Amino acid sequence: MGQLTTTVFTVTEFCYHTGISNDELKEFVALGVIEPLEIETQEWFFDDNAIVVIHRALKLHKELALDWHGIAIALTLLDENEQLKQENKQLRQQLMRFINE
């Protein structure tokens, strides 16, 4: 199997691709919505997953008129919900194997 490649973006590139300002980016990082990659430099770098998260945040902001704090909470809850769905699916599969034995 091949390795997954991740695109890395500088702050300028990230802001360009998401349409957010540098100040908004700093606020998203401060709220824990996204985190810069751990690269040994003074600059921040972000991966393509962070772009997906920001696009989700912007969609929530537009559709639900939530402030950035509300968006941070909503994204956390949505991620937790997705994780619980995955765990539930795995447990159901294990249960079905157990029942069918």
C-alpha positions as CSV (number, residue, x, y, z in Angstrom):
1,M,0.0,0.0,0.0
2,G,1.3,3.5,-0.8
3,Q,1.7,6.2,1.8
4,L,-0.9,8.9,2.1
5,T,0.5,12.2,1.1
6,T,-0.4,15.3,3.0
7,T,-0.2,18.8,1.5
8,V,1.4,21.3,3.8
9,F,0.4,25.0,3.6
10,T,2.1,28.1,4.9
11,V,-0.1,30.7,6.7
12,T,-0.3,32.8,3.5
13,E,-1.3,29.7,1.4
14,F,-3.8,28.6,4.1
15,C,-5.5,32.0,4.2
16,Y,-5.6,32.1,0.4
17,H,-7.2,28.6,0.1
18,T,-9.8,29.2,2.9
19,G,-10.5,32.8,2.4
20,I,-9.9,33.7,6.1
21,S,-7.8,36.5,7.4
22,N,-4.6,36.0,9.4
23,D,-6.4,37.3,12.5
24,E,-9.2,34.8,12.0
25,L,-6.7,32.0,11.6
26,K,-5.1,33.0,14.9
27,E,-8.5,33.0,16.5
28,F,-9.2,29.5,15.2
29,V,-5.9,28.3,16.5
30,A,-6.5,29.9,19.9
31,L,-10.0,28.3,20.1
32,G,-8.5,24.9,19.3
33,V,-10.5,24.5,16.1
34,I,-7.2,23.6,14.3
35,E,-3.6,23.2,15.3
36,P,-0.5,24.0,13.3
37,L,1.7,21.1,12.4
38,E,4.6,20.3,14.6
39,I,7.4,21.5,12.4
40,E,10.6,22.8,14.0
41,T,10.3,26.4,12.8
42,Q,8.9,29.7,14.0
43,E,6.4,29.7,11.2
44,W,3.0,27.9,11.3
45,F,2.2,25.2,8.8
46,F,-1.1,23.5,8.3
47,D,-2.2,20.3,6.5
48,D,-5.1,19.7,4.1
49,N,-7.2,18.3,7.0
50,A,-7.1,21.8,8.6
51,I,-8.5,23.3,5.4
52,V,-11.4,20.8,5.5
53,V,-12.1,21.8,9.2
54,I,-12.0,25.5,8.3
55,H,-14.4,25.0,5.4
56,R,-16.8,23.2,7.8
57,A,-16.5,26.0,10.3
58,L,-17.2,28.6,7.6
59,K,-20.2,26.6,6.5
60,L,-21.6,26.5,10.0
61,H,-20.9,30.2,10.4
62,K,-22.9,31.0,7.3
63,E,-25.7,28.5,7.7
64,L,-26.3,28.8,11.5
65,A,-25.0,32.3,12.2
66,L,-22.8,31.0,15.0
67,D,-19.9,33.0,16.4
68,W,-16.5,31.4,16.4
69,H,-16.8,30.1,19.9
70,G,-20.1,28.4,19.0
71,I,-18.5,26.9,15.9
72,A,-15.6,25.5,18.0
73,I,-18.1,23.8,20.3
74,A,-20.2,22.6,17.3
75,L,-17.2,21.1,15.6
76,T,-16.1,19.3,18.7
77,L,-19.6,17.8,19.2
78,L,-19.8,16.8,15.5
79,D,-16.4,15.1,15.7
80,E,-17.4,13.3,19.0
81,N,-20.7,12.2,17.4
82,E,-18.9,10.8,14.4
83,Q,-16.4,8.9,16.7
84,L,-19.3,7.5,18.7
85,K,-21.0,6.3,15.4
86,Q,-17.8,4.5,14.4
87,E,-17.4,2.9,17.8
88,N,-21.1,1.8,17.7
89,K,-20.7,0.3,14.3
90,Q,-17.6,-1.7,15.4
91,L,-19.4,-2.9,18.5
92,R,-22.4,-4.0,16.5
93,Q,-20.1,-5.9,14.1
94,Q,-18.4,-7.6,17.1
95,L,-21.8,-8.5,18.6
96,M,-23.0,-10.0,15.4
97,R,-19.9,-12.2,15.1
98,F,-20.4,-13.3,18.7
99,I,-24.1,-14.1,18.1
100,N,-23.4,-16.0,14.9
101,E,-20.7,-18.2,16.5
